[in-house]
Structure formats: C-alpha cells, structure tokens
Amino acid sequence: MAEDTLRVIARVKARSGKVNELLSVLSSLVEPTRKEPGCLNYKLLQNNEDPTDFTLIEEWQSDTALESHFATKHFKDALIKLPNLVAAEPDIRRYHLVS
C-alpha cells in the first residue's frame, strides 16, 4: 500500500429491522467498486457484537478517484436507498498514513 493514498473509514448503522436490507445494499457496492480505476482496497465489515453496525474500509489512489466513485451508478443507486435503511447519517472520515 502506498503511503500517499487516501484512506476512508465509513461507518453505517442500520435502522431496527433493516439489517438485512442494508447489508444487501452495502454488499452490492463491493465488487463494482473494487473494479473502479483508483480503488486499491474496499472491504465491508459487520460488527460481531452489534449486527446493525457496518464499516467500510477503503483505500484510493487519490481524492480524484474517490470523487469518481461518488459519480458511479452503483454508488448513486445505493445512496438513494440509504435514508430508509440507516439509523443516522453515515460517519465518513478521510485519512492519510502518518507512520
């Protein structure tokens, strides 16, 4: 992994009774996103102790690659579905490697 890449951690919490639907939507992002230019890593995690808690761990070559991701059909389609499935706004944070 390159040191100058962009790392993104996105946490998403499902509404009560919407875990399977949210899992389906988030899972549908994984394969097409991994095929995008500039995507170096894209993983979906689900909390063992709280199945409503999902985390996406991403690595992108650049901010430009991430911005291109936001313009893809699969991302836009997922974004439309999220408001009915999530308990709160997703917590999305961008990081760079410091050591």
trRosetta pair geometry for C-beta under 8 A, 3 or more apart (Angstrom, degrees):
i j d omega theta_ij theta_ji phi_ij phi_ji
1 5 6.5 -95 -180 28 87 141
1 40 6.8 113 -125 146 83 141
1 41 7.4 -25 -103 -19 116 135
1 59 6.3 -69 -139 -166 118 162
1 97 7.8 134 123 -53 114 152
2 5 4.7 108 75 -30 95 104
2 40 7.6 -127 21 -106 96 165
2 61 7.6 45 45 -127 140 66
3 97 5.0 -114 -152 76 67 131
4 96 7.4 -6 -145 -153 41 110
4 97 7.8 -90 -63 41 22 104
5 40 6.1 -37 -149 18 154 152
5 59 5.4 39 135 -176 138 96
5 60 6.3 166 -176 78 95 41
5 61 5.9 -64 -122 -119 95 28
5 62 7.6 -88 -135 -57 59 41
5 96 7.9 165 81 -131 40 71
5 97 7.4 43 52 -6 75 113
6 59 7.2 152 82 -157 52 50
6 60 4.5 -20 65 64 104 98
6 61 7.6 6 20 79 91 18
6 62 6.3 82 -8 -156 118 13
6 63 5.9 124 -63 -67 154 57
6 65 7.6 178 38 58 124 104
6 66 5.9 -76 95 -31 148 133
6 94 6.1 -30 -168 -160 103 104
6 95 7.7 128 -169 67 55 46
6 96 6.8 -45 -111 -87 51 76
7 57 7.8 -19 -169 -170 94 76
7 58 6.9 149 -162 85 48 61
7 59 5.5 -19 -104 -102 69 75
7 60 7.9 -176 -79 22 24 73
7 94 7.2 134 77 -164 52 51
7 95 4.3 -34 74 70 105 96
7 96 6.9 162 19 -91 93 25
7 97 6.9 95 -16 -50 129 78
8 56 7.3 -8 112 108 99 99
8 57 7.7 158 85 -158 60 33
8 58 4.0 -8 58 62 101 113
8 59 7.6 -169 21 -75 74 30
8 60 6.8 36 -8 -4 112 111
8 66 6.7 129 -43 -122 140 134
8 92 6.6 -8 -170 -168 105 88
8 93 7.0 159 -152 82 57 46
8 94 5.6 -24 -98 -103 77 64
8 95 7.3 176 -80 21 28 79
9 55 6.6 -18 -168 -167 85 105
9 56 7.4 159 -157 81 37 60
9 57 6.1 -3 -108 -108 72 66
9 58 7.7 -163 -70 26 31 78
9 92 7.7 168 87 -149 48 43
9 93 5.2 -9 59 60 91 97
9 95 6.8 32 -3 -5 101 121
10 55 6.9 150 79 -158 50 53
10 56 4.2 -2 57 51 104 106
10 58 7.1 30 0 -2 105 117
10 90 5.6 10 -174 169 97 123
10 91 7.0 159 -155 83 47 52
10 92 4.5 -1 -110 -107 90 80
10 93 7.6 -179 -79 23 48 59
11 53 7.0 -17 -165 -166 101 85
11 54 7.1 153 -156 85 52 52
11 55 5.1 -20 -100 -101 72 79
11 56 8.0 -153 -69 22 30 68
11 90 6.6 165 80 -163 46 72
11 91 4.4 -3 54 56 100 105
11 92 7.9 -159 26 -69 58 44
12 22 6.9 -169 131 -177 121 128
12 26 6.8 -178 61 -84 148 134
12 53 8.0 149 81 -156 46 41
12 54 4.7 -19 65 67 92 104
12 55 7.7 174 21 -82 70 32
12 56 7.4 39 -3 -10 110 99
12 82 7.6 -91 -145 -142 131 114
12 86 5.8 -83 -168 -114 92 120
12 90 4.6 -25 -91 -110 85 99
12 91 7.9 -161 -66 26 43 68
13 52 5.5 39 -165 137 74 98
13 53 5.7 -14 -106 -100 79 63
13 54 7.5 -177 -82 24 31 74
13 86 6.3 92 71 -160 57 81
13 87 4.5 -54 109 41 105 114
13 88 5.8 28 51 32 118 93
14 18 4.8 -161 -177 88 100 88
14 19 4.6 131 98 -92 165 55
14 21 7.8 137 -144 62 121 81
14 22 4.2 -145 -101 16 108 153
14 23 7.8 -24 -72 -34 143 75
14 51 8.0 -29 35 122 132 69
14 52 4.2 -126 51 -152 92 79
14 53 7.9 -111 12 -49 82 28
14 54 7.1 73 -33 -9 94 109
14 85 6.2 -49 -135 164 78 82
14 86 6.5 -79 -111 -111 33 47
14 87 6.4 51 106 -22 21 97
15 18 4.2 47 62 19 88 132
15 22 7.8 147 24 -44 70 129
15 52 7.9 -160 44 -150 9 121
15 84 7.7 -81 11 154 145 44
15 85 6.1 -150 14 -178 103 30
15 86 6.3 87 -32 125 85 7
15 87 4.9 151 -86 -72 56 71
16 52 7.6 -30 -86 -103 46 142
16 87 7.6 76 -20 -89 65 112
18 21 4.9 -60 -165 49 73 115
18 22 5.4 73 135 -25 91 103
18 84 7.5 -175 -126 131 146 70
18 85 4.6 -178 164 -146 136 67
18 86 7.8 -114 102 -54 143 26
19 22 6.0 -63 -148 39 26 106
19 23 6.1 28 156 -21 65 109
19 51 5.5 35 -147 128 147 103
19 52 5.6 -96 -91 -97 103 63
20 23 5.5 -51 -144 36 31 115
20 24 6.4 37 154 -23 63 104
21 24 5.7 -53 -153 32 31 114
21 25 6.6 27 152 -15 65 105
21 81 8.0 -140 159 167 104 121
21 85 5.4 -137 106 -117 110 119
22 25 5.7 -55 -148 38 35 109
22 26 6.1 27 157 -12 70 108
22 54 6.7 -156 135 -9 118 144
22 82 7.9 67 -124 -124 91 65
22 85 4.4 152 -79 165 90 125
22 86 6.8 109 -111 -73 131 67
23 26 6.0 -58 -141 43 28 105
23 27 5.8 30 159 -21 65 112
23 46 7.0 5 -108 -85 109 136
23 54 7.2 179 -93 -83 67 137
24 27 5.8 -56 -141 38 24 112
24 28 6.4 30 156 -27 60 105
25 28 5.8 -54 -154 26 29 114
25 29 7.5 31 149 -23 58 100
25 78 5.1 128 176 -137 99 89
25 81 5.1 -154 -116 96 142 139
25 82 7.0 178 136 -76 155 67
25 85 6.4 168 16 31 147 173
26 29 5.9 -52 -166 21 40 115
26 30 7.7 53 144 -40 64 92
26 44 5.4 135 144 -135 111 138
26 54 5.7 -122 -67 167 176 159
26 56 7.1 -144 -160 -67 113 110
26 78 7.3 96 -86 -152 40 133
27 30 5.8 -35 -162 -1 45 117
27 44 6.4 -137 -91 65 57 168
28 32 7.8 7 156 12 63 114
28 74 6.7 -153 136 -162 92 106
28 77 8.0 -75 118 98 135 120
28 78 6.6 179 78 -82 109 109
29 32 6.7 -86 -160 54 37 96
29 33 5.2 27 162 -23 79 126
29 42 7.7 -118 128 165 94 132
29 44 7.6 121 67 -65 102 128
29 56 7.8 -27 93 -112 139 139
29 74 5.9 146 -115 144 61 113
29 75 6.8 69 -127 -91 110 63
29 78 5.6 -1 -67 -55 112 159
30 33 6.2 -73 -149 38 17 107
30 34 6.3 16 162 -21 61 110
30 42 6.2 171 -143 120 62 109
30 43 7.8 39 -131 -124 109 27
30 44 5.6 -85 -79 -10 118 120
31 34 5.8 -54 -146 32 30 112
31 35 6.8 23 158 -16 62 108
32 35 5.8 -63 -155 37 36 111
32 36 7.1 54 147 -43 65 92
32 72 7.1 166 139 157 121 145
32 74 4.5 123 82 -10 152 167
33 36 5.6 -34 -160 -1 42 119
33 39 5.7 157 157 -120 72 161
33 42 4.7 -162 111 -179 118 173
33 58 8.0 -70 155 -118 136 115
33 69 6.4 45 -136 -142 96 115
33 72 7.7 174 -95 57 70 161
33 74 7.0 -130 -52 94 78 134
33 75 7.5 89 -87 -66 104 97
34 39 5.8 -147 -131 117 28 136
34 42 5.1 -138 -75 45 75 119
35 39 7.4 29 50 51 19 133
36 39 4.4 80 66 -12 93 122
36 65 7.3 130 130 -174 111 93
36 68 7.0 163 -179 109 123 109
36 69 5.8 87 144 -96 171 85
36 72 6.7 -87 -97 -64 130 148
37 65 6.6 -127 113 -127 71 101
37 68 7.2 -24 70 105 94 155
38 60 5.5 24 150 -163 96 84
38 61 4.2 -107 -145 28 76 111
38 62 6.2 -74 -148 34 124 81
38 64 7.2 -129 -120 93 161 79
38 65 2.4 -150 151 -128 148 133
38 66 7.5 -118 131 -36 129 48
38 68 6.6 100 40 49 143 131
38 69 7.7 -122 85 -44 115 99
39 42 5.6 -16 -175 -32 121 120
39 58 7.5 -68 -143 -159 89 97
39 59 7.7 105 -169 80 53 59
39 60 6.2 -36 -105 -106 48 72
39 61 7.9 -71 -38 -9 16 87
39 65 6.7 -174 -53 163 52 122
39 69 7.0 99 -73 -85 108 123
40 59 4.2 -60 74 105 108 103
40 60 6.5 179 12 -99 93 16
40 61 6.2 124 -38 -55 109 70
41 57 7.0 -34 128 119 110 87
41 58 6.5 161 92 -156 73 34
41 59 3.9 40 39 30 103 108
42 56 7.1 -14 -164 -171 75 100
42 57 7.7 165 -147 85 29 54
42 58 5.2 15 -107 -113 71 81
42 59 7.7 -129 -56 32 55 62
43 56 7.0 157 81 -156 47 53
43 57 4.7 -8 58 56 101 97
43 58 7.7 -164 26 -71 62 47
44 54 6.6 -16 -169 -170 91 109
44 55 7.7 153 -157 83 45 46
44 56 5.7 -21 -100 -101 65 74
45 54 6.8 151 82 -160 54 57
45 55 4.5 -13 61 62 107 93
45 56 7.6 -175 20 -79 76 26
45 57 6.7 42 -10 -10 115 105
46 51 6.1 19 170 -142 115 64
46 53 7.2 125 -161 84 55 59
46 54 5.5 -26 -100 -103 68 75
47 50 4.4 -2 102 60 137 77
47 51 6.6 -144 72 -81 80 25
47 52 7.7 -24 47 57 119 47
47 53 3.7 19 2 76 136 112
47 54 7.4 -114 -7 -70 84 30
47 55 7.5 86 -53 -9 84 101
50 53 4.3 49 100 3 109 118
52 87 7.1 41 165 -17 128 133
58 66 7.7 104 133 -110 137 105
60 63 7.6 104 107 -78 133 21
60 65 4.5 -179 -174 88 107 117
60 66 4.5 -88 -53 -57 179 90
60 69 7.3 -103 -104 -18 133 136
61 65 4.8 93 49 -17 88 152
62 65 4.9 109 54 2 74 96
62 66 7.3 -136 100 1 47 85
63 66 5.6 -57 -153 39 37 111
63 67 6.2 37 151 -20 70 106
64 67 5.7 -53 -145 37 31 111
64 68 6.4 36 153 -22 64 103
65 68 5.6 -52 -151 33 32 114
65 69 6.7 42 147 -26 62 100
66 69 5.4 -46 -155 25 37 118
66 70 7.0 40 148 -20 64 99
66 94 7.9 64 -174 -111 177 120
67 70 5.6 -47 -156 28 38 115
67 71 7.1 32 148 -16 63 105
68 71 5.7 -61 -157 36 38 111
68 72 7.3 56 146 -43 65 91
69 72 5.9 -37 -161 -1 39 116
69 75 5.9 111 156 -55 70 152
70 75 5.8 -129 -133 127 29 153
71 75 7.4 49 46 59 17 129
71 76 7.5 6 -166 -46 26 113
72 75 4.6 88 64 10 90 103
72 76 6.8 -163 91 -5 45 88
73 76 5.8 -60 -144 41 30 108
73 77 6.0 33 158 -22 67 108
74 77 5.8 -50 -143 35 29 114
74 78 6.5 30 156 -18 61 106
75 78 5.8 -58 -152 37 31 110
75 79 6.2 35 152 -25 66 108
76 79 5.5 -52 -146 33 32 117
76 80 6.8 39 155 -24 63 100
77 80 6.0 -52 -158 26 31 113
77 81 7.1 20 151 -11 62 108
78 81 5.9 -66 -157 40 37 107
78 82 6.5 51 150 -44 70 100
79 82 5.8 -38 -148 7 33 120
81 84 6.6 -72 -175 43 54 102
81 85 6.2 26 144 -8 84 127
82 85 5.7 -86 -145 48 36 103
82 86 5.3 7 178 -10 84 120
82 90 7.3 -47 -170 -32 144 115
83 86 6.9 -60 -121 37 20 96
86 89 7.4 88 123 -97 138 15
86 90 6.6 -73 -142 -56 160 77
